[in-house]
């Protein structure tokens, strides 16, 4: 019996199975991967999944005939999908759903390794050694990502002692609920950046997203002595490092760029570099203008023998490429957010990222500090996020001139494991420094 068909039959017969897949990053590429071009199996899986995510129920044959018309399948493809639905809906199998899922993932991982090994050998025969090794490594990293998908289950009775010890450790300050960010109100409201969570910072253009990410990353590395992976899709590594030096030293960033420090400032700069050199934590930067969540995961797997990261920062989500682009903006951005959250869950580390929204739309909101714009795009991200923080400039004219201290409002507008609230930030953008001034008091 075809395992793909058994798998589809389990989905058609059970809302629970569909719900289980909606909470993990199972991809249609795990199915019928030997078929080039259109695949009825993959198409039916996507239809079952899309219908469930939209209506939260199992699709019927009659509903499928209607729902399929909303998709770009031609007459022949539609007929194949409907026939496949009828053929698999009555299949009975003694294999468990979890067994089928694991088998499909194992089969696909093996396929990835074999395909890339074969291509790697061909490249070796052409004496393209570097390219060959890279191809083989990519196959192994991709296969590992498939197999390392996070799952945690068990009886609540079995973990009683673990939970009791964790509570005791937190009570006695041996552990914290999550990484402190350097912004006290955020940490009180949310418990900090907790393992497995996706935290998204939203703001308009030039309103502090990247600076906020850099401040948290630097605090985590230098003050908490933790290891941070910083994926920069916006700034070249050299510019990001100059901003980092400015933040650590307190010196004006453009003076570092232009080499115009006075003698006293040069001494401060040397002291800052010495502090950075002696730091126990590591801030590791990846500068790539085009990157997808799977590429980030592969890089982490490559580096894990050298560095275990305590925090992943992606600057920023809106610039990421979906692992499988659809060409539909909101769907691609939603897939990126979902994949980043899955990555955080898989690695059991917090993932901090940002998303840009339009300032004009934020101003039109009745409560702009909570305003979410580009509704389709931002809602797709908000839906998959564990915590959402919005930043809004109070005195825009100072920001526009590029000097002086600018005031920001920071509002926790979503938190699955905490409270909502806000705080005031004093932002000195020419020195890359953000300092909380206290909680935001509603008027």
Secondary structure by P-SEA (a helix, b strand, c coil): ccaaaaaaaaaaacaaaaaaaaaccccccccccccccccaaaaaaaaaaaaaaaccccccaaaaaaaaaaccccaaaaaaaaaaaaacccccccccaaaaaaaaaaaaaaaaaaaaaaaaaaaaaacaaaaaaaaaaaaaaaaaaaaacbbbbcccccaaaaaaaaaaaaaacccccccccccaaaaaacccccccbbbbbbbcccccaaaaaaaaaaaaccccbbbbbbbbccccaaaaaaaaaaaaacccaaaaaaccccaaaaaaaaaaaaaaaaccccccccccccccaaaaaaaaaaacccccccbbbbccccccccccccccaaaaaaaaaaaaaaaaaaacbbbbbbbbbbaaaaaacccccccccaaaaaaaaaaaccbbbbbbbccaaaaaacccbbbbbbbcccccccccccccccccccccbbbbccccccc
